[in-house]
Amino acid sequence: MPKKAPKIDDYTFGRIEIEGRTYTNDLIILPDRIAANWWREEGHVLQAADLDAVLDRATKPETLVVGLGSQSRMRIASDARGALDAAEIELIAESTERACESYNALRSQGNVAAALHLTC
């Protein structure tokens, strides 16, 4: 049986704890690792190029949960939506607090990843 994706223990504005380790920068949680210090080409716009870690994997996730920030200020560009559709990856986009809850609920049900903006 494959290893279960990392569990998010806690999220507050600008800070997330995953399996006992604290992160203070945006990150991507992949089924087999955490890509810390994730940065987007345009800070508050998620583009397809920002998802290379998700899209280029041999074992792509079935679902990507995107945390849009505590106030949902990050937006998802149409090219990112198109790239996820083309890769047959379901997109769930919510405030980061809700995205953390959704990710944790889904992590035991299938191959899931999360791309999380920790601030605004």
N, C-alpha and C positions, 0 to 999 in steps of 0.2 A: 504494500500500500504506500502511495506517495506521501511524503512529509506534508503536513498541514501548513498552510501559509502562516507567516508570523502574525501574532495577535496584538492588536492595539490595546494597551492597558489604560491609557488616559490621554485626553486632548484638552488643552486650554489654549487660548490665543497665543500664538507664537511658540508653542511647545507641545511636543507629543512624546509619549513614552510607549515603546514597543518592546515587549518581552524584557522589561526591566532596564532598557537603555533609553536615555533621553536624547532627543533631537530638537534643534531650534531653527532649522532651515527646512524649506520645502523638500519633499522627498517622494520617491516612487517605491511602493512596496510591491515586489514581484513575488511570484510563488516560491522562489528559491533564494531570494536575497533582497536587501534594501539598498536602493540607489540613493544615497544621501546627497544633500546639497544640490538638489535638482533646480535648475534655472531655465527659464523660458526665454526665447529670443525677444519677445515683447512681454515684459513682466506680468501684466494682467490679461493676457490673451494666450490661450492654449492653442498652439498650431500643431499640424502633423509632425513637423520636424522636432518638436519637443517630446514626442512620444516614441522616439527611436528605441529606447530600452524596452518598450512594450511591443512595438510592431515588429522589430527585427529578431525576436526570440524564436528559436526553433519550436518551442512549446508555448505558443501565445496563450494568454489567458482567454477564458470564455467571456469574462466580464471585466470591465474596467470601471471602478468607482472613482469619480473625480470629486475632490473637495475643492469647492470654488472659493474658499475663504470663510471667515467667521460671518461676514456680511454678504457673502456670495458676490463679490465684486469682480472675480475673474470670469471671463467669458470664454466660450469654446468656439473657435473659428470653424467655418464650414469645411475647410480642408481637413481639419482634425476629425470632424464628424464623418467625412467621406472616407478617410483612411481607415477609421475604425469599422465602418460599414463594410468596406472592401475586404478587410481582414476577418469579417464576421465576428467582431468583438462587440458584445452588448455594452452600451454606455449608460451609466447611471451618474448624473451630475446633481450635486446637492451642496448645501452649506457644509463646511468641513466637519462640524460636529455631527451632523446627520450622516455624512459620508463615512465617518469612522464607525458609527453604529451599523450602517448597511454593510460595510466591508466585513466587520466582525461576524455578522449574521451569515454572510455568504461564504466565508472562508472554509467552513466545514462541508459545504455543499458542492463545491467545484473549484475549478481553476480560476482564481480571482486575483486581480491586481488593484492597486489604488495609487492615484496620483494626487497628492495632497498639498494644497496651498495653506500654510499655517496661520497667516495673518489676515488682514482685511478681507 
